[in-house]
Amino acid sequence: GTNVDEAKALIANAGLKIVPVDDLDEAARVAVKLSTIVKLAHSANLSVNFEIPPIS
């Protein structure tokens, strides 16, 4: 077996600011979307903060 559940619990409790995504393709799409948001904000002289929901 794998330790997926244990790994997710460790990550959830580590206090890291990460967006948990299990699928690599979806993770890439999320990364591009977040990057686009940050780039647009910077071009408008705005700062952005992301609130990441708790891992369930």
PDB file of N, CA, C and O in Angstrom:
ATOM      1  N   GLY A   1       0.809  -1.183   0.000  1.00  0.00           N
ATOM      2  CA  GLY A   1       0.000   0.000   0.000  1.00  0.00           C
ATOM      3  C   GLY A   1       0.860   1.258   0.000  1.00  0.00           C
ATOM      4  O   GLY A   1       2.089   1.212   0.061  1.00  0.00           O
ATOM      5  N   THR A   2       0.179   2.341  -0.069  1.00  0.00           N
ATOM      6  CA  THR A   2       0.852   3.641  -0.037  1.00  0.00           C
ATOM      7  C   THR A   2       0.494   4.360   1.247  1.00  0.00           C
ATOM      8  O   THR A   2      -0.394   3.934   1.986  1.00  0.00           O
ATOM      9  N   ASN A   3       1.170   5.418   1.495  1.00  0.00           N
ATOM     10  CA  ASN A   3       0.927   6.241   2.678  1.00  0.00           C
ATOM     11  C   ASN A   3       0.323   7.577   2.284  1.00  0.00           C
ATOM     12  O   ASN A   3       0.674   8.614   2.848  1.00  0.00           O
ATOM     13  N   VAL A   4      -0.585   7.554   1.315  1.00  0.00           N
ATOM     14  CA  VAL A   4      -1.171   8.789   0.794  1.00  0.00           C
ATOM     15  C   VAL A   4      -1.876   9.567   1.889  1.00  0.00           C
ATOM     16  O   VAL A   4      -1.676  10.774   2.028  1.00  0.00           O
ATOM     17  N   ASP A   5      -2.703   8.878   2.668  1.00  0.00           N
ATOM     18  CA  ASP A   5      -3.450   9.577   3.718  1.00  0.00           C
ATOM     19  C   ASP A   5      -2.517  10.175   4.764  1.00  0.00           C
ATOM     20  O   ASP A   5      -2.730  11.295   5.227  1.00  0.00           O
ATOM     21  N   GLU A   6      -1.488   9.426   5.132  1.00  0.00           N
ATOM     22  CA  GLU A   6      -0.525   9.933   6.111  1.00  0.00           C
ATOM     23  C   GLU A   6       0.238  11.130   5.551  1.00  0.00           C
ATOM     24  O   GLU A   6       0.489  12.100   6.266  1.00  0.00           O
ATOM     25  N   ALA A   7       0.602  11.063   4.280  1.00  0.00           N
ATOM     26  CA  ALA A   7       1.321  12.172   3.643  1.00  0.00           C
ATOM     27  C   ALA A   7       0.453  13.417   3.586  1.00  0.00           C
ATOM     28  O   ALA A   7       0.927  14.519   3.858  1.00  0.00           O
ATOM     29  N   LYS A   8      -0.821  13.249   3.232  1.00  0.00           N
ATOM     30  CA  LYS A   8      -1.733  14.395   3.185  1.00  0.00           C
ATOM     31  C   LYS A   8      -1.889  15.018   4.563  1.00  0.00           C
ATOM     32  O   LYS A   8      -1.951  16.241   4.687  1.00  0.00           O
ATOM     33  N   ALA A   9      -1.954  14.189   5.598  1.00  0.00           N
ATOM     34  CA  ALA A   9      -2.068  14.712   6.961  1.00  0.00           C
ATOM     35  C   ALA A   9      -0.812  15.483   7.350  1.00  0.00           C
ATOM     36  O   ALA A   9      -0.907  16.545   7.966  1.00  0.00           O
ATOM     37  N   LEU A  10       0.355  14.969   7.000  1.00  0.00           N
ATOM     38  CA  LEU A  10       1.607  15.671   7.298  1.00  0.00           C
ATOM     39  C   LEU A  10       1.655  17.025   6.607  1.00  0.00           C
ATOM     40  O   LEU A  10       2.043  18.023   7.215  1.00  0.00           O
ATOM     41  N   ILE A  11       1.262  17.061   5.343  1.00  0.00           N
ATOM     42  CA  ILE A  11       1.262  18.315   4.587  1.00  0.00           C
ATOM     43  C   ILE A  11       0.264  19.289   5.188  1.00  0.00           C
ATOM     44  O   ILE A  11       0.564  20.473   5.343  1.00  0.00           O
ATOM     45  N   ALA A  12      -0.926  18.794   5.527  1.00  0.00           N
ATOM     46  CA  ALA A  12      -1.972  19.656   6.086  1.00  0.00           C
ATOM     47  C   ALA A  12      -1.532  20.282   7.399  1.00  0.00           C
ATOM     48  O   ALA A  12      -1.891  21.422   7.695  1.00  0.00           O
ATOM     49  N   ASN A  13      -0.760  19.548   8.185  1.00  0.00           N
ATOM     50  CA  ASN A  13      -0.342  20.033   9.502  1.00  0.00           C
ATOM     51  C   ASN A  13       1.001  20.743   9.493  1.00  0.00           C
ATOM     52  O   ASN A  13       1.465  21.193  10.540  1.00  0.00           O
ATOM     53  N   ALA A  14       1.633  20.852   8.334  1.00  0.00           N
ATOM     54  CA  ALA A  14       2.968  21.448   8.251  1.00  0.00           C
ATOM     55  C   ALA A  14       2.931  22.968   8.183  1.00  0.00           C
ATOM     56  O   ALA A  14       3.965  23.617   8.339  1.00  0.00           O
ATOM     57  N   GLY A  15       1.755  23.545   7.953  1.00  0.00           N
ATOM     58  CA  GLY A  15       1.659  24.999   7.867  1.00  0.00           C
ATOM     59  C   GLY A  15       2.176  25.569   6.556  1.00  0.00           C
ATOM     60  O   GLY A  15       2.436  26.768   6.459  1.00  0.00           O
ATOM     61  N   LEU A  16       2.326  24.723   5.554  1.00  0.00           N
ATOM     62  CA  LEU A  16       2.815  25.179   4.255  1.00  0.00           C
ATOM     63  C   LEU A  16       1.694  25.843   3.475  1.00  0.00           C
ATOM     64  O   LEU A  16       0.531  25.455   3.590  1.00  0.00           O
ATOM     65  N   LYS A  17       2.043  26.836   2.688  1.00  0.00           N
ATOM     66  CA  LYS A  17       1.061  27.494   1.833  1.00  0.00           C
ATOM     67  C   LYS A  17       1.140  26.862   0.453  1.00  0.00           C
ATOM     68  O   LYS A  17       1.819  27.357  -0.447  1.00  0.00           O
ATOM     69  N   ILE A  18       0.427  25.757   0.315  1.00  0.00           N
ATOM     70  CA  ILE A  18       0.398  25.053  -0.961  1.00  0.00           C
ATOM     71  C   ILE A  18      -1.051  24.785  -1.341  1.00  0.00           C
ATOM     72  O   ILE A  18      -1.934  24.734  -0.486  1.00  0.00           O
ATOM     73  N   VAL A  19      -1.275  24.619  -2.620  1.00  0.00           N
ATOM     74  CA  VAL A  19      -2.600  24.268  -3.119  1.00  0.00           C
ATOM     75  C   VAL A  19      -2.569  22.764  -3.389  1.00  0.00           C
ATOM     76  O   VAL A  19      -1.882  22.311  -4.304  1.00  0.00           O
ATOM     77  N   PRO A  20      -3.302  22.000  -2.606  1.00  0.00           N
ATOM     78  CA  PRO A  20      -3.253  20.546  -2.786  1.00  0.00           C
ATOM     79  C   PRO A  20      -4.056  20.096  -4.003  1.00  0.00           C
ATOM     80  O   PRO A  20      -5.263  20.324  -4.086  1.00  0.00           O
ATOM     81  N   VAL A  21      -3.371  19.459  -4.937  1.00  0.00           N
ATOM     82  CA  VAL A  21      -4.023  18.927  -6.134  1.00  0.00           C
ATOM     83  C   VAL A  21      -3.420  17.548  -6.391  1.00  0.00           C
ATOM     84  O   VAL A  21      -2.199  17.398  -6.448  1.00  0.00           O
ATOM     85  N   ASP A  22      -4.276  16.550  -6.545  1.00  0.00           N
ATOM     86  CA  ASP A  22      -3.797  15.181  -6.738  1.00  0.00           C
ATOM     87  C   ASP A  22      -3.384  14.876  -8.174  1.00  0.00           C
ATOM     88  O   ASP A  22      -2.529  14.020  -8.399  1.00  0.00           O
ATOM     89  N   ASP A  23      -3.972  15.557  -9.138  1.00  0.00           N
ATOM     90  CA  ASP A  23      -3.726  15.285 -10.548  1.00  0.00           C
ATOM     91  C   ASP A  23      -2.697  16.268 -11.099  1.00  0.00           C
ATOM     92  O   ASP A  23      -2.847  17.478 -10.930  1.00  0.00           O
ATOM     93  N   LEU A  24      -1.664  15.764 -11.749  1.00  0.00           N
ATOM     94  CA  LEU A  24      -0.581  16.612 -12.246  1.00  0.00           C
ATOM     95  C   LEU A  24      -1.064  17.621 -13.282  1.00  0.00           C
ATOM     96  O   LEU A  24      -0.642  18.777 -13.259  1.00  0.00           O
ATOM     97  N   ASP A  25      -1.943  17.202 -14.190  1.00  0.00           N
ATOM     98  CA  ASP A  25      -2.464  18.137 -15.196  1.00  0.00           C
ATOM     99  C   ASP A  25      -3.254  19.262 -14.542  1.00  0.00           C
ATOM    100  O   ASP A  25      -3.108  20.427 -14.911  1.00  0.00           O
ATOM    101  N   GLU A  26      -4.087  18.913 -13.574  1.00  0.00           N
ATOM    102  CA  GLU A  26      -4.872  19.932 -12.863  1.00  0.00           C
ATOM    103  C   GLU A  26      -3.948  20.850 -12.065  1.00  0.00           C
ATOM    104  O   GLU A  26      -4.182  22.056 -11.999  1.00  0.00           O
ATOM    105  N   ALA A  27      -2.906  20.293 -11.461  1.00  0.00           N
ATOM    106  CA  ALA A  27      -1.943  21.109 -10.717  1.00  0.00           C
ATOM    107  C   ALA A  27      -1.286  22.131 -11.638  1.00  0.00           C
ATOM    108  O   ALA A  27      -1.083  23.280 -11.247  1.00  0.00           O
ATOM    109  N   ALA A  28      -0.954  21.718 -12.855  1.00  0.00           N
ATOM    110  CA  ALA A  28      -0.351  22.645 -13.821  1.00  0.00           C
ATOM    111  C   ALA A  28      -1.326  23.753 -14.186  1.00  0.00           C
ATOM    112  O   ALA A  28      -0.938  24.918 -14.274  1.00  0.00           O
ATOM    113  N   ARG A  29      -2.596  23.396 -14.401  1.00  0.00           N
ATOM    114  CA  ARG A  29      -3.605  24.416 -14.728  1.00  0.00           C
ATOM    115  C   ARG A  29      -3.771  25.410 -13.579  1.00  0.00           C
ATOM    116  O   ARG A  29      -3.871  26.615 -13.811  1.00  0.00           O
ATOM    117  N   VAL A  30      -3.801  24.915 -12.351  1.00  0.00           N
ATOM    118  CA  VAL A  30      -3.942  25.795 -11.188  1.00  0.00           C
ATOM    119  C   VAL A  30      -2.737  26.722 -11.081  1.00  0.00           C
ATOM    120  O   VAL A  30      -2.892  27.913 -10.809  1.00  0.00           O
ATOM    121  N   ALA A  31      -1.539  26.183 -11.294  1.00  0.00           N
ATOM    122  CA  ALA A  31      -0.331  27.001 -11.216  1.00  0.00           C
ATOM    123  C   ALA A  31      -0.355  28.119 -12.250  1.00  0.00           C
ATOM    124  O   ALA A  31       0.023  29.251 -11.948  1.00  0.00           O
ATOM    125  N   VAL A  32      -0.793  27.813 -13.460  1.00  0.00           N
ATOM    126  CA  VAL A  32      -0.871  28.828 -14.515  1.00  0.00           C
ATOM    127  C   VAL A  32      -1.908  29.886 -14.158  1.00  0.00           C
ATOM    128  O   VAL A  32      -1.663  31.077 -14.350  1.00  0.00           O
ATOM    129  N   LYS A  33      -3.058  29.470 -13.644  1.00  0.00           N
ATOM    130  CA  LYS A  33      -4.100  30.428 -13.254  1.00  0.00           C
ATOM    131  C   LYS A  33      -3.600  31.365 -12.157  1.00  0.00           C
ATOM    132  O   LYS A  33      -3.800  32.578 -12.233  1.00  0.00           O
ATOM    133  N   LEU A  34      -2.953  30.803 -11.140  1.00  0.00           N
ATOM    134  CA  LEU A  34      -2.439  31.639 -10.053  1.00  0.00           C
ATOM    135  C   LEU A  34      -1.364  32.595 -10.557  1.00  0.00           C
ATOM    136  O   LEU A  34      -1.320  33.758 -10.158  1.00  0.00           O
ATOM    137  N   SER A  35      -0.506  32.100 -11.430  1.00  0.00           N
ATOM    138  CA  SER A  35       0.534  32.944 -12.009  1.00  0.00           C
ATOM    139  C   SER A  35      -0.069  34.090 -12.807  1.00  0.00           C
ATOM    140  O   SER A  35       0.419  35.218 -12.743  1.00  0.00           O
ATOM    141  N   THR A  36      -1.124  33.806 -13.556  1.00  0.00           N
ATOM    142  CA  THR A  36      -1.801  34.840 -14.344  1.00  0.00           C
ATOM    143  C   THR A  36      -2.407  35.903 -13.440  1.00  0.00           C
ATOM    144  O   THR A  36      -2.314  37.096 -13.728  1.00  0.00           O
ATOM    145  N   ILE A  37      -3.027  35.474 -12.351  1.00  0.00           N
ATOM    146  CA  ILE A  37      -3.611  36.424 -11.402  1.00  0.00           C
ATOM    147  C   ILE A  37      -2.537  37.342 -10.834  1.00  0.00           C
ATOM    148  O   ILE A  37      -2.720  38.557 -10.776  1.00  0.00           O
ATOM    149  N   VAL A  38      -1.423  36.761 -10.418  1.00  0.00           N
ATOM    150  CA  VAL A  38      -0.333  37.557  -9.841  1.00  0.00           C
ATOM    151  C   VAL A  38       0.233  38.518 -10.883  1.00  0.00           C
ATOM    152  O   VAL A  38       0.494  39.681 -10.575  1.00  0.00           O
ATOM    153  N   LYS A  39       0.423  38.045 -12.101  1.00  0.00           N
ATOM    154  CA  LYS A  39       0.969  38.895 -13.170  1.00  0.00           C
ATOM    155  C   LYS A  39       0.042  40.072 -13.461  1.00  0.00           C
ATOM    156  O   LYS A  39       0.506  41.204 -13.596  1.00  0.00           O
ATOM    157  N   LEU A  40      -1.265  39.816 -13.559  1.00  0.00           N
ATOM    158  CA  LEU A  40      -2.230  40.892 -13.799  1.00  0.00           C
ATOM    159  C   LEU A  40      -2.248  41.890 -12.641  1.00  0.00           C
ATOM    160  O   LEU A  40      -2.317  43.100 -12.860  1.00  0.00           O
ATOM    161  N   ALA A  41      -2.188  41.389 -11.436  1.00  0.00           N
ATOM    162  CA  ALA A  41      -2.189  42.269 -10.267  1.00  0.00           C
ATOM    163  C   ALA A  41      -0.952  43.164 -10.269  1.00  0.00           C
ATOM    164  O   ALA A  41      -1.050  44.368 -10.034  1.00  0.00           O
ATOM    165  N   HIS A  42       0.191  42.580 -10.531  1.00  0.00           N
ATOM    166  CA  HIS A  42       1.423  43.375 -10.554  1.00  0.00           C
ATOM    167  C   HIS A  42       1.390  44.429 -11.656  1.00  0.00           C
ATOM    168  O   HIS A  42       1.888  45.538 -11.467  1.00  0.00           O
ATOM    169  N   SER A  43       0.806  44.092 -12.804  1.00  0.00           N
ATOM    170  CA  SER A  43       0.744  45.062 -13.897  1.00  0.00           C
ATOM    171  C   SER A  43      -0.181  46.226 -13.559  1.00  0.00           C
ATOM    172  O   SER A  43      -0.071  47.299 -14.154  1.00  0.00           O
ATOM    173  N   ALA A  44      -1.085  46.024 -12.612  1.00  0.00           N
ATOM    174  CA  ALA A  44      -1.998  47.083 -12.170  1.00  0.00           C
ATOM    175  C   ALA A  44      -1.536  47.697 -10.849  1.00  0.00           C
ATOM    176  O   ALA A  44      -2.292  48.416 -10.196  1.00  0.00           O
ATOM    177  N   ASN A  45      -0.289  47.410 -10.459  1.00  0.00           N
ATOM    178  CA  ASN A  45       0.279  47.896  -9.196  1.00  0.00           C
ATOM    179  C   ASN A  45      -0.567  47.504  -7.994  1.00  0.00           C
ATOM    180  O   ASN A  45      -0.790  48.304  -7.085  1.00  0.00           O
ATOM    181  N   LEU A  46      -1.029  46.275  -8.002  1.00  0.00           N
ATOM    182  CA  LEU A  46      -1.814  45.725  -6.902  1.00  0.00           C
ATOM    183  C   LEU A  46      -1.060  44.560  -6.287  1.00  0.00           C
ATOM    184  O   LEU A  46      -0.250  43.908  -6.946  1.00  0.00           O
ATOM    185  N   SER A  47      -1.334  44.311  -5.030  1.00  0.00           N
ATOM    186  CA  SER A  47      -0.791  43.105  -4.407  1.00  0.00           C
ATOM    187  C   SER A  47      -1.951  42.145  -4.168  1.00  0.00           C
ATOM    188  O   SER A  47      -3.091  42.563  -3.967  1.00  0.00           O
ATOM    189  N   VAL A  48      -1.649  40.888  -4.193  1.00  0.00           N
ATOM    190  CA  VAL A  48      -2.680  39.878  -3.971  1.00  0.00           C
ATOM    191  C   VAL A  48      -2.237  38.927  -2.874  1.00  0.00           C
ATOM    192  O   VAL A  48      -1.049  38.649  -2.708  1.00  0.00           O
ATOM    193  N   ASN A  49      -3.198  38.445  -2.143  1.00  0.00           N
ATOM    194  CA  ASN A  49      -2.977  37.407  -1.139  1.00  0.00           C
ATOM    195  C   ASN A  49      -3.994  36.309  -1.394  1.00  0.00           C
ATOM    196  O   ASN A  49      -5.161  36.580  -1.675  1.00  0.00           O
ATOM    197  N   PHE A  50      -3.550  35.092  -1.297  1.00  0.00           N
ATOM    198  CA  PHE A  50      -4.437  33.960  -1.510  1.00  0.00           C
ATOM    199  C   PHE A  50      -4.732  33.301  -0.174  1.00  0.00           C
ATOM    200  O   PHE A  50      -3.837  33.122   0.651  1.00  0.00           O
ATOM    201  N   GLU A  51      -5.983  32.945   0.032  1.00  0.00           N
ATOM    202  CA  GLU A  51      -6.370  32.158   1.193  1.00  0.00           C
ATOM    203  C   GLU A  51      -6.605  30.739   0.713  1.00  0.00           C
ATOM    204  O   GLU A  51      -7.466  30.485  -0.129  1.00  0.00           O
ATOM    205  N   ILE A  52      -5.843  29.839   1.253  1.00  0.00           N
ATOM    206  CA  ILE A  52      -5.940  28.448   0.845  1.00  0.00           C
ATOM    207  C   ILE A  52      -6.820  27.718   1.852  1.00  0.00           C
ATOM    208  O   ILE A  52      -6.523  27.715   3.047  1.00  0.00           O
ATOM    209  N   PRO A  53      -7.904  27.097   1.381  1.00  0.00           N
ATOM    210  CA  PRO A  53      -8.778  26.390   2.314  1.00  0.00           C
ATOM    211  C   PRO A  53      -8.053  25.201   2.938  1.00  0.00           C
ATOM    212  O   PRO A  53      -7.143  24.636   2.332  1.00  0.00           O
ATOM    213  N   PRO A  54      -8.454  24.828   4.134  1.00  0.00           N
ATOM    214  CA  PRO A  54      -7.808  23.679   4.783  1.00  0.00           C
ATOM    215  C   PRO A  54      -7.981  22.411   3.957  1.00  0.00           C
ATOM    216  O   PRO A  54      -8.988  22.228   3.274  1.00  0.00           O
ATOM    217  N   ILE A  55      -6.993  21.553   4.034  1.00  0.00           N
ATOM    218  CA  ILE A  55      -7.061  20.269   3.346  1.00  0.00           C
ATOM    219  C   ILE A  55      -8.024  19.379   4.116  1.00  0.00           C
ATOM    220  O   ILE A  55      -7.935  19.245   5.336  1.00  0.00           O
ATOM    221  N   SER A  56      -8.943  18.777   3.378  1.00  0.00           N
ATOM    222  CA  SER A  56      -9.883  17.873   4.055  1.00  0.00           C
ATOM    223  C   SER A  56      -9.649  16.443   3.671  1.00  0.00           C
ATOM    224  O   SER A  56     -10.352  15.552   4.150  1.00  0.00           O
TER     225      SER A  56
END
